[in-house]
Amino acid sequence: MSVESIFNWGLQTQIAISVLVVSILIIRRSFARAFGAKLAYALWALPLIRLCMPSIKLPAPIKPMPVFLAKPTPNADIMMTTEAPLVSTPSMIEYTEILPTALSQNFALICVSIWLSIAVLWLALQLALQIKFVKTTRTHATVPPENIQCLIDDVRATLNLNREYNVYMAANNIGPSISGIMRPIIILPHNFETIFNPDQQFHALLHEFTHIKRRDLMVALALLVFRALNWPNPLIHYAAQKCRADLEAACDVSVLKAIGHNPGNIQSYAQTLFQAAKSLGANDQNQMNLAFNLVPYFQANTPPKGDDYETFKLW
């Protein structure tokens, strides 16, 4: 594959991905209402799939066939034919050609080199910041007390997680959150026992461990790589925020299935979301929407049943 072909593929892919992203941004809410949070979240796989596809070559237009005209001869009844093109057409430009023909290969090489260099540097910077964050958090963090360790064991049993994961109490107001990829850790705020009651502590831990069980950290890494490869496109960076919101919503669906049909558990989980958004100073409208939409179920003592878990709570 030539450098010019890579440049053409990059331009075509950027256009296709942008169209897909805009389409997802338009339909994601109505799609979630109709088919559930998990399928709405799955829509974000489409731009990634398109990124892995080669250029789509459209068929070239059919060139006109030469027309044979009859030329009469005065001394014979037989008509002799001579080949004479009716129309002389210039060379047609294929639909797949995005790059102007006058663009030199050297210019394409410069563009591709700059694109890949910035992508690698941006990704390396993001990973370095993440590694630094985890290292700093571990340095100043403390081990959770025994009662929190008991809750952690209960959560692992609820989710059938046999592996043990490191949980840290951060020195500042960070979390609850997860970090790391190969060795994920759970970070709790230093005032975790103050801002959450025991039931809310269980549900907050359940939410974070559910992220680990769903391998959402690998998705976060894939999203980071995707943003790096599409760094010139501001639409991709905006869509990444919406993708993370849909990821959280899909995780919430899994949590609700894990806690069962008990309205008391649903109420506690809604209060956990409220408390997290309020105490951490987070402006997470998606969490607020989820918590508000959970209210009618525990007030009326009619928890969602079956597939309602997929659709009742999102938007």
C-alpha positions in Angstrom: 0.0 0.0 0.0 1.4 3.3 -1.0 1.6 6.4 1.2 -0.9 8.1 -1.1 -3.3 5.2 -0.7 -3.0 5.5 3.1 -3.8 9.2 2.9 -6.8 8.5 0.8 -8.0 5.8 3.2 -7.5 8.1 6.1 -9.7 10.9 4.5 -12.4 8.5 3.5 -12.4 6.8 6.9 -12.6 10.1 8.7 -15.7 11.1 6.6 -17.4 7.7 7.2 -16.6 7.7 10.9 -17.9 11.2 11.3 -21.2 10.3 9.6 -21.6 7.2 11.9 -20.8 9.3 15.0 -23.3 12.0 14.1 -25.9 9.3 13.5 -25.3 7.6 16.8 -25.5 10.9 18.7 -28.8 11.6 17.1 -30.5 8.3 17.8 -28.8 7.0 21.0 -31.5 8.2 23.4 -34.5 7.0 21.4 -32.6 3.8 20.7 -32.0 3.3 24.4 -35.6 3.7 25.2 -36.6 1.2 22.5 -33.9 -1.4 22.9 -32.2 -0.8 26.2 -29.0 0.7 27.5 -26.7 -2.2 26.5 -27.7 -2.2 22.9 -27.4 1.6 22.8 -23.9 1.3 24.2 -23.1 -1.3 21.6 -23.8 1.2 18.8 -20.4 2.8 19.6 -18.7 -0.3 18.2 -19.7 0.7 14.7 -17.1 3.6 14.3 -14.4 1.3 15.6 -15.4 -1.4 13.1 -15.3 1.1 10.3 -11.9 2.2 11.4 -10.6 -1.3 10.8 -12.1 -1.6 7.4 -10.2 -0.8 4.1 -11.3 1.8 1.7 -14.6 1.0 0.1 -14.1 1.0 -3.7 -17.2 2.0 -5.6 -17.6 0.6 -9.2 -16.3 2.9 -11.9 -18.8 4.4 -14.2 -19.5 2.6 -17.4 -17.8 4.2 -20.4 -19.9 4.7 -23.6 -19.4 2.1 -26.2 -18.5 3.2 -29.7 -21.4 3.7 -32.1 -21.3 2.3 -35.6 -23.0 4.5 -38.2 -24.1 3.3 -41.6 -22.4 5.0 -44.6 -24.3 4.6 -47.9 -22.4 3.6 -51.1 -23.8 5.0 -54.4 -23.0 1.9 -56.6 -24.1 -0.9 -54.3 -27.1 -2.0 -52.4 -24.9 -3.3 -49.6 -24.4 -0.8 -46.8 -20.8 -0.6 -45.5 -20.2 0.4 -41.9 -17.4 2.4 -40.5 -16.6 2.8 -36.9 -17.1 6.3 -35.7 -17.3 7.3 -32.0 -20.4 9.4 -31.4 -18.9 11.2 -28.5 -15.3 11.7 -27.4 -15.2 11.7 -23.6 -12.2 12.5 -21.4 -11.0 10.1 -18.8 -13.4 9.6 -16.0 -12.3 10.1 -12.4 -13.2 7.2 -10.2 -15.5 7.9 -7.2 -13.0 6.4 -4.9 -10.4 9.0 -5.7 -10.4 11.6 -2.8 -7.0 13.0 -3.2 -6.5 15.5 -6.1 -4.4 14.0 -8.8 -1.9 16.8 -8.6 -1.1 16.0 -5.0 2.5 14.8 -4.8 3.5 11.6 -3.0 5.9 13.7 -0.9 3.1 15.8 0.5 1.1 12.7 1.3 4.1 11.2 3.1 4.4 14.4 5.2 0.7 14.4 6.1 0.7 10.7 7.1 3.9 11.1 9.2 2.5 14.1 11.1 -0.8 12.3 11.7 0.8 9.2 13.1 3.5 11.0 15.1 0.9 13.2 16.9 -1.3 10.1 17.5 1.6 8.2 19.1 2.6 11.2 21.2 -0.9 11.9 22.3 -1.6 8.3 23.3 1.8 8.1 25.1 1.0 11.3 27.1 -2.4 10.0 28.1 -1.0 6.7 29.3 1.9 8.4 31.1 -0.6 10.6 33.0 -2.7 7.6 33.9 0.4 5.7 35.2 1.4 8.8 37.2 -2.0 9.1 38.7 -2.1 5.4 39.8 1.4 5.7 41.3 0.6 8.9 43.2 -2.7 7.5 44.5 -1.0 4.3 45.7 1.8 6.3 47.4 -0.6 8.4 49.5 -3.4 5.9 49.9 -4.3 3.7 52.9 -5.8 0.2 53.2 -9.5 0.1 53.8 -10.7 -0.8 57.3 -11.9 -4.3 58.2 -15.6 -3.5 57.7 -15.0 -2.2 54.2 -13.0 -5.4 53.5 -16.0 -7.4 54.5 -18.2 -5.5 52.1 -15.6 -6.1 49.4 -15.8 -9.8 50.0 -19.6 -9.7 49.8 -19.5 -7.8 46.5 -17.0 -10.3 45.0 -19.3 -13.2 46.1 -22.3 -11.4 44.6 -20.6 -11.1 41.2 -18.8 -14.5 41.4 -15.4 -12.9 41.2 -12.7 -15.2 42.5 -9.7 -12.9 41.9 -8.7 -10.4 44.5 -8.3 -6.8 43.6 -6.5 -4.0 45.4 -8.7 -1.4 46.9 -7.3 1.9 48.2 -8.6 4.8 50.3 -7.3 7.9 48.6 -5.8 10.7 50.6 -8.2 13.2 48.9 -11.7 13.3 47.5 -11.1 10.9 44.6 -13.6 8.1 43.7 -15.2 5.8 43.9 -13.5 4.9 40.6 -11.4 2.2 39.0 -8.0 2.6 37.2 -5.4 0.5 35.6 -5.7 -2.0 32.8 -3.7 -5.2 33.4 -4.0 -4.9 37.2 -7.1 -2.8 37.9 -7.4 -1.1 41.2 -10.4 0.5 43.0 -10.0 3.9 44.5 -12.3 5.1 47.3 -12.5 8.6 48.7 -11.0 9.2 52.2 -14.4 10.0 53.5 -16.1 7.0 52.0 -17.6 5.8 55.3 -18.9 9.3 56.0 -20.7 10.2 52.8 -22.2 6.7 52.2 -24.1 4.5 54.7 -23.4 0.8 54.8 -25.9 -0.1 52.1 -24.7 2.7 49.8 -21.1 1.6 50.4 -22.1 -1.9 49.2 -23.7 -0.6 46.1 -20.9 1.8 45.3 -18.4 -1.1 45.5 -20.8 -3.2 43.5 -20.8 -0.7 40.7 -17.0 -0.5 40.5 -16.5 -4.2 40.6 -19.1 -4.6 37.9 -16.9 -2.4 35.7 -14.1 -4.8 36.3 -16.3 -7.9 35.6 -17.5 -6.3 32.3 -13.9 -5.4 31.3 -14.8 -1.8 30.9 -11.2 -0.8 31.4 -10.3 -2.5 28.2 -13.0 -0.6 26.4 -11.6 2.6 27.9 -8.2 1.8 26.5 -9.7 1.0 23.1 -11.5 4.4 23.2 -8.3 6.1 24.1 -6.5 4.5 21.1 -9.5 5.4 18.9 -9.3 9.1 20.0 -5.5 9.1 19.3 -6.0 7.9 15.7 -8.7 10.5 15.2 -7.0 13.3 17.0 -7.7 16.0 14.4 -11.5 15.4 14.6 -13.1 17.3 17.5 -16.3 15.4 16.9 -14.6 12.2 18.1 -13.5 13.7 21.4 -17.0 15.0 22.0 -18.5 11.7 21.2 -16.1 9.9 23.6 -17.8 11.7 26.5 -21.2 10.4 25.4 -19.7 6.9 24.9 -18.5 6.9 28.5 -21.9 8.0 29.6 -23.5 5.1 27.8 -20.9 2.8 29.2 -21.9 3.9 32.7 -25.6 3.4 31.9 -24.9 -0.2 30.6 -22.9 -0.9 33.8 -25.9 0.4 35.9 -28.1 -2.1 34.1 -25.8 -4.9 35.2 -25.8 -3.6 38.8 -29.6 -3.5 38.9 -29.8 -7.1 37.7 -27.3 -8.1 40.4 -29.2 -6.5 43.2 -32.5 -8.1 42.2 -36.1 -7.0 42.3 -36.1 -5.7 45.8 -37.4 -2.1 45.8 -35.3 -1.4 48.9 -32.2 -2.2 47.0 -33.3 -0.1 44.1 -33.9 2.8 46.4 -30.5 2.4 48.1 -28.8 2.3 44.7 -30.6 5.5 43.6 -29.5 7.2 46.8 -26.0 6.0 46.2 -26.0 7.8 42.8 -27.5 10.9 44.3 -24.9 11.0 47.1 -22.0 10.3 44.8 -22.9 13.1 42.4 -23.6 15.5 45.3 -20.7 14.8 47.6 -18.0 14.5 44.9 -19.1 17.7 43.2 -19.8 15.8 40.0 -22.1 17.2 37.4 -23.1 13.8 36.1 -26.5 14.3 34.5 -26.7 10.7 33.4 -26.4 9.5 37.0 -29.0 12.0 38.1 -31.4 10.9 35.4 -31.0 7.3 36.4 -31.6 8.0 40.1 -34.7 10.2 39.3 -36.1 7.4 37.0 -35.6 4.8 39.7 -37.8 6.8 42.2 -41.2 5.7 40.9 -40.3 2.0 41.2 -39.4 2.0 44.9 -42.1 4.6 45.8 -44.9 2.5 44.2 -43.2 -0.8 45.3 -43.3 -2.0 41.8 -39.8 -2.8 40.7 -39.0 -3.3 37.0 -39.4 -6.9 35.7 -37.5 -8.8 33.1 -36.4 -6.7 30.2 -37.6 -3.6 31.9 -34.1 -3.4 33.4 -32.8 -2.7 30.0 -35.0 0.3 29.2 -36.7 1.9 32.2 -33.8 3.8 33.7 -31.8 5.6 31.2 -33.0 8.8 29.7 
